[in-house]
């Protein structure tokens, strides 16, 4: 009787964890495999099944929390990230979630200890445990294959179901372990793709290019929420190209979006290494947007709202071709880094970044590239950072659309960014009327707040909604006919750098020309696209030494030689 009740309770945990019948046989099979393995140590099936159920509940709880903050479920490849600098950031940004995790961990430990000390069960022989383990292992293998294998589980990583089965499948997916041990591409073919011919320039007048990554900014209209004209002009400039941008991340990990834009690759292709690409990938990527622009005579600059010692930013950006790298602790007075870090205000940072960009232009006619990384709208949004006494009407406008103080704070910061950019844009046009400039804005990911908005609005289920932000491309002092305008196609961030080169009228070397040819097949889903040409293109990049996925060995490099 007791064993029956424990079995029903454990299966109930699995049903709650899965919320779907799709991978239920695999989930139940792995539950019993866990119980069989535990029985070797505890000596009875009652406690073994109870402990397996507790483990399943703990995995489900951890995976649910991770999904709430990253829109992706827990897998075994996430565990090394606990030692990659994630924990201190999470503690400082989301203390309530951390407290919940610690409380849950303590409760789990107490429950396990109580089960081991006070639980009783009918003793089982070692032979019975071995037989049960062998039988359940066969069932797990059969269920795993019938479920579709690792690929099938990867397709549900962003869905709010199959929490337990997804984690258990990652334990037996060979890709999980192979990628955890080194840099590896998951979407690569065996045969290379011949590169397309270089595409010539459409103009002899190369524009300056400014790319601004707007931290945690998304278009509220993705959720059906209205925006005011000033915000609309920022997100969808009347004379520019704009649309929805699909990214690989939610809630954090901005550097993964930075990586994708600059290399033209999806960070998701590198599995568990996606989070640490700036450290493990330094010196491994030899085709990038900065490299291509340098070959065209551009001066390249990074302006980051982070300090120089943040992650491996300085070394990674140097390795992909950005010659001048300015961090928040490098800006000269009157910029005060400590004052700036109280709010990370775009009004303060963007003014300093544009000033650094324009310094020396009068004595140097070479075209320039600026990559500016903001940090103003990062969560949490339960404290006011927007300028005191300002943007109150915008805050009220947001509250009338969605009565949520955190969304009102998000919108007030967005309005401040839009106002700041309008002022700086007018100053650029007035101070440098003869220099053509192409400006690209985009959001790196949605903030955790977006999940809250989604739940409050009760929108239809759409797992990909959490990965949509915005892009907008506008120009100064350029012929209007040179730049496409209006609503553009939904894009994956891996294509945004190529689109910027095209919109600027610059030449494309064979690698960028080939990447541009993939746009029709992949469009807004670069990593998830089943395109064989994309996988063959990745093989070409590896074969040419443009992506070094092996040990640090000197490889021959392809040198782009585009012409005007």
C-alpha positions, 0 to 999 in steps of 0.5 A: 500500500505504501509503495503504491502511494509513493508510486502515485505521488512520484508519477504525479510529480512527473505529470506536473513537470511535463504538462504534456504527453509528448515525452511522458514515456521517456520522463517516466522511464527516467524516473524509474531508472533514477529510482533503480540507481538510488536503490543500490544505495538505500536498499529498498524501493520505497525510499528509492522511488521517493528520493527519485520523485524528490529529485524530479521535483527539484529539477522541475522547480529549478528549470521553471525558475530558469525558464522564468528568467531566461525563457529556456529550460534547465539542461546539464550544459547550464551547470558549468555556468554557475562557476562562470560569473553568473551567480554574483550577478543574479544575486545582485539583480534578482535577490528574491529569486535567489532567496527562493532557490536557497529556500527550495534547496534547503527544503530539498536537503531536509526532505532527503535527510528525513527520508534517509533517516526515518523512511523504511521499506522492504529490503531488496536484493542486489540482484533485484536492483541490478535487474530493475536497473537493466530493465529501466535502462532499456526502456529509457533508450527505447523511449528516447529514440521514440521521442526523436532523440536529442534534436526533439528535446532541443526544439522544446527548450523554450516551451513551458512544458517537459521540464523534467524530460528535457533535463534528463534528455540532456544528460544522455545527449552526446552533444551536451558533453562534447560541447561542454569540453570545448568549442564546437559548432552544432549546426555544421555539415560535412561538405563545404559551400562554395562562396559567392562572388564578392558584391561591389559597392553601390557608392564611392562615398562610404558613410560613418556607421554607428551601431547602438545596442540598446540594453533590454529594449523591445517594442511594446507593440510586440505585446499589443501595447501602444506607444507614443509618437516620440517612442514610435519615431525611435523604434520605427523611424519614418525614413528608415528601415525597421522591424522585428529582430529575433535574438538567442537570449532572454533576460540577460547575456547581452554579449551573446547578441553582440557576438551574433551581430559582429560575427554573423553567427548564432551564439546558440550554435555553440551550445554550452559555450554560448555564455563564455564565447567572449572568453573561449572565443577570443582569437578564434573568429577571423571574419567579422563586421569590424574586420570587414570594415577595417579592410575598407579603411574604416577606423573602428571603435567600441564604447561600452557602458561596462568597466574594462574588467568586465568579462573578457570584453577588451580581449575579445573585441580586440581579437575581432578587429575593433582597434579602439576600445573605450569603457565606462572607466576610460571616459574623460571628465566631465564623465563620472563613472561612479555617478553614471553607475547609479543609473546607467543613464543613456543621457549620460553614456550616449553623449560621452560615446558620441563625443568620443566618436566625433573627436578628431573627425575634422583632422581625419577624413577616414570613415568611422565605425562605432559600436556603442553598448548601453545598459540603461534599461536592464532590469530589475524595474522595481526602482525608478532610474528615469530622470526625476520629475521628467517623463511622468506623462510617459509613465502615466501613458504606459500605466494607462495601457497596462497598470503595472508600475514596473512596465511604467518604469520600463517605458519611462526609461525607453522614452528617456532613451528616445529623447536622448537619441533625438537630441544627439541625432540633431547635434550630429546632423548640425555639426557634421552636415557633410558626413553621411552616417548610417545608424543601426539601433537594436535591442539585445534581449527582452528584460525579465519584466516581459514575462510578467507582461505576457502573463498579465495580458494573457496572450496566446502561447508563443514561445518565440515571443520572448526572443523578439526585440526590434531593429531600426536603421536610419541615416544622416546626410545620405541620399534617401534613395540609397536607404530602404525605408518602411517596415522590413522583414523579420530578421535574425540578429546574425543577419543584422551586420550584413544588412547594415553593410548592404544599406550603407552601400558598401561592398560585400566580400565573398563571405558576407555575400554568401551570408546575404544569400542565406537570408531568404532561407533562414530569415528570422530563425538562423540557428533553428533554420534547417537550411543545409546551405547554412550548415555547409557555409559553416563548414566553409568558414571552419575549413578556411580558418575563419572559425577555429574550433580546434586547439590553438593551431595556426591556420591559413586565413582568408583575406577579404579584398573587396573593391569600391 
